[in-house]
Amino acid sequence: MKLREVIFTLIIILILGAGFLYHKLYVSPLKNYIGELEKEREVLNKKIARKIDSLILATTPSSVKENLPPLFEEAKKSLSSDFSLKKETNRIEVEISTDEIFEKGSYELSKQGKQKLDKFYEFLKKIDFKEIEVGVHTDRVPIKTKIELFPSNWELSARRATEIVKYLIEKGIESGKMFASAYGYSRPVEKSLKAELQKKNRRAVFKIIF
């Protein structure tokens, strides 16, 4: 073997050896260190989340802590046949499909929708709350109406939320305690394109805050 070939072979061996040592002494320990940091971050995030939950619970007025369970039981008794319910730390969320309260593709409340909102109003009369957010969500299918009326589902959700708020205020709810929010398709609960599943996204959510 010629001297040049020997030198070239030795250089290749040195390069490979250096690469192996670099990976062994630097890359592998660094990967392990990053893995440990990720584990510590997950643990820290969980601790922070628990701390935030405890702070929220601590700052929630004791009257709310005491009254929310009975209020939720009352909500289930009064509304569960028409609405779905969820209890949070300082609020109750009441949800209904917009298909059940609006005319199809419209912002006008249906006769059935008014009856369901009347039932919701009767419940609200019995309780003391700080405010209610009426948030309306749509599916991802563009609304099929005149473009000037609803250029997109954002405008449809805004108008529907406003109609609900107006109806409940006309029934007797204090206007300063209600506000409307339009979400369009920004917060889907179902991302499937199947029509029967998209129905889940067409909903009105009432966040009753105590």
trRosetta pair geometry for C-beta under 8 A, 3 or more apart (Angstrom, degrees):
i j d omega theta_ij theta_ji phi_ij phi_ji
1 5 5.0 -114 -179 83 94 127
1 6 5.6 112 122 -59 117 90
2 5 4.7 93 62 6 82 103
2 6 7.1 -147 98 -7 43 86
3 6 5.5 -55 -150 35 35 113
3 7 6.3 34 154 -19 68 105
4 7 5.8 -55 -149 37 30 110
4 8 6.3 31 153 -20 65 107
5 8 5.6 -53 -146 37 32 113
5 9 6.2 34 154 -21 65 105
6 9 5.8 -55 -149 35 30 111
6 10 6.4 29 153 -19 64 106
7 10 5.7 -55 -149 36 31 112
7 11 6.4 34 152 -22 65 103
8 11 5.7 -52 -151 32 31 113
8 12 6.6 32 151 -19 64 103
9 12 5.8 -53 -152 34 33 112
9 13 6.4 32 151 -19 65 105
10 13 5.6 -53 -148 36 33 112
10 14 6.3 34 153 -20 66 105
11 14 5.7 -55 -149 36 31 112
11 15 6.3 32 153 -20 65 104
12 15 5.7 -54 -149 35 31 111
12 16 6.3 26 155 -15 65 107
13 16 5.9 -57 -147 40 30 108
13 17 6.0 30 154 -20 65 110
14 17 5.6 -55 -143 39 29 112
14 18 6.1 32 156 -21 65 105
15 18 5.7 -54 -148 35 28 111
15 19 6.4 29 152 -19 63 105
16 19 5.6 -53 -150 35 32 112
16 20 6.3 33 152 -20 65 104
17 20 5.6 -52 -148 35 33 112
17 21 6.2 29 155 -15 66 106
18 21 5.8 -55 -146 40 31 109
18 22 6.1 36 153 -25 65 106
19 22 5.6 -51 -145 33 30 113
19 23 6.4 26 157 -15 64 105
20 23 6.0 -58 -150 38 29 107
20 24 6.0 23 155 -16 66 113
21 24 5.5 -58 -138 42 30 109
21 25 5.5 4 171 1 70 117
22 25 6.6 -64 -128 49 18 92
22 26 5.4 -35 -174 32 59 120
22 27 6.6 56 133 -16 74 103
23 26 7.1 -64 -104 55 11 78
23 27 4.4 -34 -138 38 55 128
23 28 6.2 68 157 -27 67 93
24 27 7.8 28 -11 44 18 87
24 28 6.0 -5 -140 12 30 130
25 28 7.8 64 2 39 10 99
25 29 7.1 -17 171 0 32 121
26 29 6.5 -72 -150 42 17 103
26 30 6.1 15 160 -20 60 115
27 30 5.7 -63 -150 37 27 113
27 31 6.4 28 156 -21 66 105
28 31 5.7 -52 -148 33 31 111
28 32 6.5 30 155 -16 64 105
29 32 5.6 -56 -149 38 34 112
29 33 6.1 37 152 -23 67 106
30 33 5.5 -52 -147 35 32 114
30 34 6.4 33 153 -19 65 103
31 34 5.7 -52 -148 36 31 110
31 35 6.4 35 151 -21 64 105
32 35 5.5 -53 -150 34 32 114
32 36 6.5 33 152 -19 65 103
33 36 5.7 -52 -151 34 32 111
33 37 6.5 35 149 -20 64 104
34 37 5.5 -52 -150 35 34 114
34 38 6.4 39 151 -23 65 102
35 38 5.7 -51 -151 32 33 113
35 39 6.7 33 151 -18 64 103
36 39 5.7 -53 -152 35 35 112
36 40 6.4 34 151 -18 67 105
37 40 5.6 -55 -148 38 33 111
37 41 6.2 38 151 -24 66 104
38 41 5.5 -51 -147 33 31 114
38 42 6.6 33 153 -20 63 102
39 42 5.8 -52 -152 33 32 111
39 43 6.5 30 152 -16 64 106
40 43 5.7 -55 -149 38 33 111
40 44 6.1 34 152 -20 67 108
41 44 5.6 -56 -145 39 30 112
41 45 6.2 34 155 -23 65 105
42 45 5.7 -52 -147 33 29 112
42 46 6.6 29 154 -18 62 104
43 46 5.9 -57 -155 35 31 111
43 47 6.5 30 150 -19 65 106
44 47 5.6 -54 -149 36 33 112
44 48 6.3 34 153 -20 67 105
45 48 5.7 -53 -146 36 31 111
45 49 6.3 33 154 -21 65 106
46 49 5.7 -52 -147 35 31 113
46 50 6.4 30 154 -17 64 105
47 50 5.8 -56 -150 38 31 109
47 51 6.2 32 151 -21 65 107
48 51 5.5 -55 -148 36 31 113
48 52 6.3 33 154 -21 66 103
49 52 5.8 -51 -147 34 30 110
49 53 6.5 31 153 -18 63 105
50 53 5.7 -54 -149 36 32 113
50 54 6.3 30 153 -18 66 106
51 54 5.8 -56 -149 37 31 109
51 55 6.3 31 152 -20 66 105
52 55 5.6 -54 -147 36 32 111
52 56 6.3 34 154 -20 66 103
53 56 5.8 -53 -149 35 30 111
53 57 6.3 29 153 -16 64 108
53 89 7.5 -170 -153 -77 75 140
54 57 5.6 -54 -147 40 33 112
54 58 6.1 34 152 -23 66 107
55 58 5.5 -53 -143 37 31 112
55 59 6.2 16 161 -8 66 110
56 59 6.2 -65 -144 44 26 99
56 60 6.3 37 154 -36 63 103
56 89 5.3 44 132 132 121 169
56 90 7.3 -126 169 -16 101 114
57 60 5.7 -46 -148 17 30 116
57 65 7.5 75 -165 -97 78 120
57 89 6.1 -114 -82 -149 71 124
60 64 5.1 -101 169 76 99 129
60 65 5.8 116 109 -54 114 92
60 89 6.0 -142 -63 153 151 103
60 90 4.9 -155 -123 -81 120 114
61 64 4.7 95 68 1 85 101
61 65 7.3 -153 100 -4 46 84
62 65 5.3 -51 -150 36 42 114
62 66 6.1 35 154 -16 71 107
63 66 5.9 -59 -147 41 30 107
63 67 5.8 10 162 -7 67 118
64 67 6.1 -67 -133 46 25 98
64 68 5.7 37 170 -41 67 107
64 90 5.4 12 161 -133 148 85
64 210 4.6 145 -125 115 107 116
65 68 6.6 -42 -136 13 17 112
66 69 7.9 -72 174 26 29 97
67 70 6.0 -67 -161 48 51 104
67 71 5.6 50 148 -25 82 113
67 210 7.1 -157 84 -174 115 152
68 71 5.4 -60 -141 40 32 114
68 72 6.1 34 160 -23 68 105
68 87 6.8 119 162 -159 110 115
68 90 7.3 -115 -82 -128 142 35
68 92 7.4 174 -154 -52 91 96
68 210 6.3 -164 -85 40 95 158
69 72 5.7 -55 -146 34 29 111
69 73 6.5 31 155 -18 63 104
69 87 7.9 47 -100 -152 51 157
70 73 5.5 -53 -149 36 35 114
70 74 6.3 37 151 -19 66 104
71 74 5.5 -54 -150 37 33 113
71 75 6.3 37 149 -23 66 103
71 92 6.6 -131 122 -38 111 140
71 127 5.8 79 -135 -124 112 132
71 210 7.4 146 45 -75 171 147
72 75 5.4 -48 -147 33 35 115
72 76 6.5 38 152 -20 64 100
72 85 7.1 141 -158 158 84 133
72 87 4.7 -2 -112 -88 145 128
72 92 5.8 180 -97 -102 81 122
73 76 5.7 -50 -150 33 32 112
73 77 6.4 32 151 -19 63 106
74 77 5.6 -55 -149 37 32 112
74 78 6.1 15 158 -8 68 113
74 123 7.3 147 136 -149 98 97
74 126 6.9 -134 164 108 143 138
74 127 7.3 158 92 -69 143 115
75 78 6.1 -66 -140 46 27 100
75 79 5.4 -29 -179 27 68 120
75 80 7.6 99 130 -47 66 82
75 85 5.6 139 127 -127 119 146
75 92 5.6 179 -47 -179 169 155
75 94 6.9 -128 -167 -83 126 111
75 123 6.4 77 -115 -169 65 139
76 79 7.0 -71 -110 54 15 79
76 80 4.7 25 -162 -44 60 126
76 85 6.0 -123 -85 44 72 159
77 80 7.2 29 -48 6 10 109
78 119 7.1 170 163 170 89 92
78 122 7.1 -153 -167 97 128 99
78 123 4.5 143 120 -93 150 111
78 126 7.9 -177 -63 28 161 144
79 82 6.2 -83 -168 56 63 87
79 83 4.4 -23 163 42 108 118
79 85 6.5 110 91 -63 117 119
79 94 6.2 -42 152 -136 159 122
79 119 6.7 141 -106 133 72 109
79 120 6.6 59 -112 -99 119 69
79 123 5.8 -14 -51 -56 111 159
80 83 6.8 -78 -103 66 24 69
80 84 7.8 50 -139 -113 63 33
80 85 6.2 -64 -93 -2 80 122
82 96 6.6 -1 145 -110 83 123
82 100 7.6 172 -168 149 91 149
82 116 5.0 -172 174 -135 146 104
82 119 6.2 95 33 77 151 150
83 94 4.9 4 165 -172 146 92
83 95 6.2 139 -170 64 87 39
83 96 4.9 -64 -110 -66 80 97
83 116 7.6 133 -53 -176 92 110
83 120 7.1 87 -44 -88 145 105
84 94 7.6 149 76 -159 45 46
84 95 4.7 -26 63 65 94 100
84 96 7.4 163 16 -77 74 48
85 92 6.6 -21 -161 -176 98 102
85 93 7.0 145 -159 82 47 59
85 94 5.9 -12 -104 -105 74 65
85 95 7.6 -171 -75 21 29 79
86 92 7.3 153 80 -164 47 56
86 93 4.4 -10 60 59 98 108
86 95 7.4 29 2 -7 104 114
87 92 5.7 -25 -107 -110 64 74
87 93 7.8 -153 -72 22 19 77
88 91 4.8 5 59 60 113 82
88 92 7.3 -166 24 -83 77 25
88 93 6.5 64 -15 -18 109 103
90 209 6.4 32 123 -155 94 74
90 210 5.6 -139 178 58 74 84
91 207 5.5 11 168 -177 144 83
91 208 5.8 159 -162 80 83 52
91 209 4.6 -34 -97 -100 114 57
91 210 6.3 178 -91 7 51 79
92 207 8.0 162 82 -155 41 43
92 208 4.7 -8 59 57 88 111
92 210 7.8 56 -4 -25 86 111
93 205 6.0 -13 -168 -171 104 100
93 206 7.0 152 -157 78 50 53
93 207 5.5 -16 -103 -102 81 67
93 208 7.5 -169 -81 20 30 74
94 120 6.8 141 136 -130 153 115
94 205 7.4 149 77 -160 46 50
94 206 4.3 -15 61 59 98 108
94 208 6.7 42 -3 -14 107 111
95 203 5.6 5 -171 179 103 125
95 204 7.0 165 -150 84 56 50
95 205 4.9 -13 -101 -106 89 74
95 206 7.4 -163 -72 21 41 70
96 100 5.8 -97 167 64 104 127
96 101 6.3 72 118 -25 128 124
96 116 6.5 138 -153 153 163 142
96 203 6.8 160 84 -154 32 78
96 204 5.5 -11 62 57 83 95
97 100 4.8 90 75 -2 90 103
97 101 7.7 161 93 2 55 86
97 199 6.8 3 -141 165 130 91
97 200 8.0 -80 -103 -122 103 32
97 202 6.0 48 -162 97 80 87
97 203 5.6 -57 -109 -100 43 73
97 204 7.9 58 143 15 6 77
98 101 6.0 -74 -148 49 45 94
98 102 5.2 -4 172 16 87 118
98 136 6.5 72 -83 -151 134 101
98 137 7.8 -162 -20 64 126 59
98 138 7.7 -40 35 -98 154 61
98 160 6.3 11 -141 -179 133 152
98 202 4.7 -102 43 161 104 88
98 203 6.0 -150 -18 -97 85 13
98 204 5.4 107 -77 -29 85 92
99 102 7.3 -66 -111 52 18 81
99 104 7.5 21 -135 -96 77 75
99 199 6.6 -20 -21 -155 145 100
99 202 5.8 74 -34 108 89 132
100 110 8.0 -123 157 48 33 131
100 112 6.5 -97 180 121 68 120
100 113 6.5 137 126 -90 57 77
100 116 6.4 53 135 -21 109 165
101 109 6.0 -38 164 -139 82 82
101 110 6.3 -173 180 33 27 94
101 112 7.1 -125 -104 101 42 81
101 113 3.0 102 -158 -130 59 106
101 114 7.9 128 -154 -34 83 37
101 116 5.8 -102 -93 60 100 131
101 117 6.6 89 -141 -40 127 103
101 164 7.6 41 137 -95 145 107
101 204 6.8 -37 42 9 143 140
102 106 5.9 -168 168 78 100 75
102 107 6.7 -51 -144 -140 128 20
102 108 6.7 120 -154 73 78 43
102 109 6.2 -67 -100 -107 59 40
102 110 6.1 130 -165 -16 9 93
102 113 5.9 73 -52 -79 37 159
102 160 6.1 -45 -76 -128 150 116
102 163 8.0 95 -102 81 108 146
103 106 3.9 0 80 48 101 133
103 108 4.9 8 16 72 120 97
103 109 7.8 75 -13 121 81 7
103 110 5.3 137 -61 -73 64 90
105 143 6.2 138 -148 -156 86 88
105 144 6.1 -45 -137 56 141 81
105 145 6.3 159 165 -53 108 103
107 156 6.7 -153 -71 -152 96 66
107 159 4.1 -54 -113 125 149 116
107 160 5.1 -134 -131 -75 80 65
107 163 5.4 157 165 -29 94 144
108 163 7.4 -149 -109 -147 26 158
109 113 4.3 -141 -167 96 83 129
109 114 5.2 99 138 -59 126 83
109 117 7.1 -45 -149 1 142 142
109 163 6.1 -174 -40 148 97 124
109 164 7.6 125 -81 -85 118 61
109 167 6.2 57 -35 -74 158 152
110 113 4.2 103 49 0 76 105
110 114 7.1 -139 91 -5 43 81
111 114 6.0 -51 -153 32 31 110
111 115 6.7 31 149 -18 62 105
112 115 5.6 -57 -154 34 35 113
112 116 6.5 31 151 -17 68 105
113 116 5.8 -56 -149 37 33 108
113 117 6.3 27 155 -13 67 107
114 117 5.7 -56 -144 42 32 108
114 118 6.2 42 152 -28 65 103
114 167 7.1 -133 -118 -162 81 140
115 118 5.5 -48 -149 29 31 117
115 119 6.8 33 150 -19 61 100
116 119 5.7 -50 -156 31 36 112
116 120 6.6 37 146 -17 65 103
117 120 5.2 -49 -147 37 40 116
117 121 6.2 47 150 -24 67 101
117 164 6.8 -156 -113 -144 136 83
117 167 5.8 22 140 119 157 134
117 168 6.5 -117 180 -72 113 86
117 171 7.7 -165 136 -34 101 150
118 121 5.5 -50 -148 34 32 115
118 122 6.6 37 151 -22 63 101
118 171 7.2 -178 -113 -119 64 143
119 122 5.7 -49 -152 30 33 113
119 123 6.9 34 149 -17 61 101
120 123 5.8 -54 -158 34 35 112
120 124 6.5 35 148 -20 67 106
120 168 7.5 -59 101 -103 111 117
120 206 7.2 133 -164 -8 138 168
121 124 5.5 -53 -147 35 36 113
121 125 6.5 45 153 -29 65 99
121 168 5.9 -173 -91 -132 103 82
121 171 4.6 -55 -137 131 155 155
121 172 7.1 101 -172 46 120 96
121 173 6.8 -118 -131 -42 91 107
122 125 5.8 -44 -153 22 32 117
122 126 7.4 30 151 -20 58 103
123 126 6.1 -63 -165 28 37 110
123 127 7.0 3 155 -1 70 114
124 127 6.3 -78 -149 44 35 96
124 129 7.4 -68 -148 17 84 130
124 132 7.6 -35 -122 -54 130 150
124 168 7.5 44 33 -162 164 120
124 173 6.1 -12 128 -95 147 114
124 208 7.7 -153 -109 -114 92 130
125 172 7.2 28 -92 94 104 130
127 208 7.7 41 101 175 144 142
128 210 7.7 80 101 -135 70 91
129 132 6.6 55 117 -54 141 89
129 177 7.0 110 95 -176 90 131
129 208 5.2 -70 -135 -176 155 94
129 209 6.5 112 -178 71 101 44
129 210 5.5 -77 -127 -92 72 65
130 177 7.0 -179 141 -140 34 98
130 209 5.0 -55 60 104 108 92
130 210 6.1 136 -3 -144 95 15
131 177 4.8 -154 -112 -164 59 64
131 178 6.9 177 -163 -75 76 29
131 179 7.0 7 178 6 120 97
131 209 5.2 -1 60 52 76 112
132 173 7.6 -39 28 -178 137 145
132 177 6.2 51 11 140 83 86
132 178 5.1 -13 64 -108 96 75
132 179 7.7 169 87 27 55 58
132 206 5.8 -11 -170 -169 111 92
132 207 6.6 156 -156 76 55 53
132 208 5.3 -14 -104 -101 92 62
132 209 7.1 -173 -84 15 38 78
133 179 5.9 -24 -114 70 66 87
133 180 8.0 131 -164 -113 61 15
133 181 5.6 13 -177 -5 106 124
133 205 7.9 3 103 105 93 85
133 206 7.3 162 80 -154 52 42
133 207 4.3 5 49 48 100 108
133 209 7.4 52 -6 -18 92 113
134 161 5.0 152 113 -159 99 86
134 164 5.0 -169 -176 94 149 126
134 165 5.3 -159 32 -64 147 89
134 168 7.9 174 -66 14 143 141
134 178 6.6 21 -12 -169 110 99
134 179 7.2 -169 25 92 80 37
134 180 5.2 -31 71 -109 102 63
134 181 6.8 168 82 23 48 75
134 204 6.6 -11 -171 -172 85 105
134 205 7.8 154 -157 79 39 47
134 206 5.8 -9 -104 -104 67 75
135 161 6.6 -12 -131 -112 20 130
135 180 7.9 143 -86 -168 38 49
135 181 4.2 -22 -102 73 81 112
135 182 7.8 -170 -149 -73 64 13
135 183 5.6 46 -180 -23 103 120
135 204 7.1 155 83 -159 47 54
135 205 4.7 -17 65 61 100 95
135 206 7.9 -176 25 -78 71 29
135 207 7.0 35 0 -8 112 105
136 157 4.3 -179 101 -162 101 80
136 158 7.6 -159 58 -60 120 18
136 160 4.5 160 -160 90 168 112
136 161 4.1 -141 0 -60 114 89
136 164 7.3 156 -61 3 119 135
136 180 7.6 -7 0 -166 104 93
136 181 7.4 168 18 85 62 61
136 182 6.3 -20 60 -116 92 57
136 183 6.7 -173 84 26 42 88
136 203 7.6 -172 -148 98 51 42
136 204 5.1 -19 -102 -105 76 79
136 205 7.9 -177 -80 21 30 68
137 157 6.4 20 -107 -126 15 134
137 183 4.7 -28 -94 77 76 122
137 184 7.2 -10 -143 82 55 16
137 185 7.3 93 -173 -102 82 34
137 186 7.9 -118 -128 46 93 68
137 187 6.2 -90 -113 68 129 90
137 188 7.5 153 177 -94 129 46
137 201 5.8 -110 134 174 114 69
137 202 6.8 -156 99 -122 78 22
137 203 5.1 7 53 55 108 77
137 204 7.6 -170 21 -80 72 33
137 205 7.1 37 -8 -6 109 106
138 143 7.6 -58 -159 -59 152 102
138 153 4.0 -141 77 -176 158 125
138 156 6.0 70 -77 86 145 119
138 157 5.1 -117 -26 -63 104 108
138 183 7.8 178 10 86 70 76
138 184 5.6 -37 34 -158 109 42
138 185 5.5 -63 80 -62 85 74
138 201 6.7 19 125 130 27 102
138 202 5.9 16 -141 -106 43 74
139 153 7.6 -131 64 -127 46 156
139 185 6.5 16 150 -103 20 108
139 188 7.7 63 -133 -114 51 109
139 198 4.2 58 -139 171 135 106
139 199 7.3 -26 -69 -79 132 24
139 201 4.5 115 -95 77 64 122
139 202 5.3 -36 -31 -52 91 92
140 153 7.8 -122 -132 2 24 160
140 185 4.6 92 -90 -140 65 155
140 188 7.1 -19 -46 -77 101 138
140 193 7.8 -65 59 -115 132 73
140 198 6.9 -102 25 -137 83 120
140 201 7.3 19 -21 96 72 166
141 153 7.9 105 76 -68 47 134
141 198 6.8 68 -17 165 108 154
142 152 6.9 -71 -134 -133 86 63
142 153 6.8 -129 -127 -37 42 97
143 150 4.9 -27 87 109 148 134
143 152 7.1 126 20 -175 104 23
143 153 5.5 146 -28 -83 103 68
143 156 5.0 149 -65 -49 153 145
145 149 5.0 -70 129 72 122 129
145 150 5.2 61 61 35 124 108
146 149 4.5 84 70 1 92 107
146 150 7.7 103 72 27 57 68
147 150 7.7 -95 -146 72 27 45
147 151 5.7 45 -175 -107 74 62
148 151 7.6 18 -112 -62 14 80
149 155 7.8 159 133 123 52 137
150 153 7.5 44 166 -90 118 28
150 155 4.5 -174 -139 88 70 116
150 156 4.7 44 -148 -61 142 85
150 159 7.2 -94 -93 8 107 138
151 154 7.9 -20 78 53 87 97
151 155 5.8 91 38 -5 74 141
152 155 5.9 110 59 8 61 93
152 156 7.5 -116 113 1 42 93
152 184 7.0 6 131 -127 105 130
153 156 5.0 -51 -146 39 48 117
153 157 6.0 47 156 -21 75 101
153 184 4.7 113 104 -145 95 85
153 185 5.8 58 85 -26 146 95
154 157 6.2 -57 -150 37 27 105
154 158 6.4 26 152 -19 63 109
154 182 5.8 84 -170 144 65 128
154 184 4.2 -29 -85 -71 64 128
155 158 5.6 -54 -146 36 33 113
155 159 6.3 29 157 -17 67 106
155 182 7.8 11 -100 -159 15 155
156 159 6.0 -59 -148 38 29 106
156 160 6.2 26 156 -17 65 109
156 184 7.9 99 55 -109 86 72
157 160 5.7 -55 -143 39 31 111
157 161 6.2 33 158 -20 66 106
157 182 4.2 126 104 -151 99 85
157 183 5.9 -109 161 47 156 54
157 184 5.1 -141 11 -70 142 45
158 161 6.0 -56 -148 36 28 109
158 162 6.3 27 154 -18 63 109
158 180 7.0 96 -157 135 59 121
158 182 3.6 -32 -73 -70 73 146
159 162 5.6 -56 -148 38 31 113
159 163 6.3 35 153 -23 66 104
160 163 5.7 -51 -147 32 32 112
160 164 6.7 33 154 -19 63 102
160 204 7.2 -128 138 -85 115 113
161 164 5.9 -54 -154 33 32 111
161 165 6.5 31 151 -17 65 107
161 180 3.7 131 133 -164 107 104
161 181 6.1 -140 -155 54 161 36
161 182 5.7 -139 11 -74 138 69
161 204 7.3 163 -98 -129 70 100
162 165 5.7 -56 -149 38 33 111
162 166 6.1 34 155 -20 68 107
162 180 4.9 -35 -75 -65 55 177
163 166 5.7 -53 -144 37 30 112
163 167 6.3 32 156 -23 64 106
164 167 5.8 -56 -150 33 29 111
164 168 6.5 20 157 -12 65 108
164 180 7.2 138 59 -108 94 107
164 204 6.3 139 -70 -152 162 148
165 168 6.1 -62 -149 40 28 104
165 169 6.2 27 155 -18 66 110
165 178 5.0 159 -143 141 98 126
165 179 7.1 4 -115 -152 145 12
165 180 4.7 -98 -23 -59 140 105
166 169 5.8 -58 -146 38 29 111
166 170 6.3 30 155 -20 64 107
167 170 5.8 -56 -151 36 29 111
167 171 6.6 30 149 -22 63 105
168 171 5.4 -49 -150 32 36 115
168 173 4.5 0 147 19 95 136
168 178 6.4 158 87 -103 125 163
169 172 7.8 180 -175 32 28 11
169 173 5.5 -79 -92 67 44 85
169 174 7.8 -35 -126 124 81 8
169 175 4.9 46 -132 -88 128 82
169 178 6.4 -134 -65 46 98 145
173 177 6.5 -112 168 70 94 112
173 178 5.9 68 126 -37 126 132
174 177 4.6 67 81 7 99 112
174 178 7.5 157 88 -7 56 92
175 178 6.3 -77 -152 41 37 99
183 186 5.1 -122 180 47 76 101
183 187 5.2 -48 180 23 133 107
185 188 6.0 6 -174 -58 76 101
185 201 6.8 26 -129 167 78 139
188 191 5.5 116 104 -79 136 64
188 201 4.7 -29 -133 -110 83 124
189 200 5.3 -101 80 136 110 113
189 201 6.0 -177 33 -90 77 65
189 203 7.7 15 8 12 129 143
190 197 4.7 -151 167 160 142 94
190 198 6.5 -151 96 -96 119 31
190 200 4.2 87 -7 62 133 127
190 201 5.6 -119 46 -45 90 92
192 197 4.3 15 73 92 123 151
192 198 7.2 -122 88 -55 75 69
193 198 7.1 8 -162 -59 29 115
194 197 4.4 65 75 17 100 109
194 198 6.7 -168 87 -18 46 86
195 198 5.6 -51 -142 30 31 116
195 199 7.3 51 154 -36 58 90
196 199 6.1 -32 -170 1 34 118
197 200 6.1 -29 -179 6 54 112
198 201 5.7 -46 -171 24 57 114
198 202 7.4 52 140 -18 74 98
199 202 5.9 -56 -159 30 45 109
200 203 7.1 -13 168 -38 44 122
